[in-house]
């Protein structure tokens, strides 16, 4: 029975740049992540995992903050 591949980190915006995390195919070949802006690509051969962890942390913090703000704005009792 085939195992389910882990969820991929999404492409995300970092300022005016887009961050494309590392990608692996079913054969196990890995493509290094990169930053992309205005047709320019900067390959992140050694730090893509660190940047993916950072982007994941920022997304989690933004989500937790938005949930907290939504909860605080609801009227009591209702």
VENLINZI-V517701 format. One record per residue. N is the residue number from 0. RES is the residue in one small letter. SS is DSSP state (2 for helix, 1 for strand, 0 for the rest). PHI is phi in degrees with one decimal (none if undefined). NEAR is the number of other ideal C-beta (glycine too) atoms within 8 Angstrom. Layout:
{{N/RES/SS/PHI/NEAR} {N/RES/SS/PHI/NEAR}}
This chain:
{{0/x/0/none/2} {1/x/0/-68.8/3} {2/x/0/-87.8/4} {3/x/0/-76.8/4} {4/x/0/-67.5/6} {5/x/0/-62.7/4} {6/x/0/-60.2/4} {7/x/0/-80.5/7} {8/x/0/-70.6/8} {9/x/0/-76.0/5} {10/x/0/-65.8/6} {11/x/1/-139.0/9} {12/x/1/-87.4/6} {13/x/1/-125.3/9} {14/x/0/67.3/4} {15/x/0/-88.5/3} {16/x/1/-97.7/9} {17/x/1/-107.2/10} {18/x/1/-101.9/14} {19/x/1/-110.8/9} {20/x/0/-66.7/13} {21/x/0/-51.8/10} {22/x/1/-130.3/9} {23/x/1/-125.3/7} {24/x/0/-98.9/6} {25/x/0/-65.2/4} {26/x/0/-80.1/4} {27/x/0/92.4/6} {28/x/0/-72.2/6} {29/x/1/-113.4/7} {30/x/1/-104.9/7} {31/x/0/-64.5/9} {32/x/0/-68.2/14} {33/x/1/-155.0/11} {34/x/1/-101.8/11} {35/x/1/-135.2/9} {36/x/1/-158.2/8} {37/x/0/50.0/3} {38/x/0/81.4/4} {39/x/1/-98.7/6} {40/x/1/-122.2/7} {41/x/1/-113.8/7} {42/x/1/-74.6/7} {43/x/0/-107.1/11} {44/x/0/-58.9/6} {45/x/0/-115.4/4} {46/x/0/-130.4/7} {47/x/2/-61.1/13} {48/x/2/-61.5/8} {49/x/2/-63.0/7} {50/x/2/-68.1/13} {51/x/2/-63.4/13} {52/x/2/-61.7/8} {53/x/2/-62.9/8} {54/x/2/-62.8/13} {55/x/2/-62.0/9} {56/x/2/-63.9/8} {57/x/2/-62.7/8} {58/x/2/-60.5/9} {59/x/2/-64.6/8} {60/x/2/-63.8/8} {61/x/2/-62.1/8} {62/x/2/-63.9/8} {63/x/2/-61.2/8} {64/x/2/-65.2/8} {65/x/2/-65.7/8} {66/x/2/-64.6/8} {67/x/2/-63.2/8} {68/x/2/-64.6/8} {69/x/2/-63.7/8} {70/x/2/-65.8/7} {71/x/2/-70.6/6} {72/x/2/-87.7/5} {73/x/0/-71.0/7} {74/x/0/-69.2/4} {75/x/0/-64.8/4} {76/x/0/76.7/3} {77/x/0/-167.9/4}}
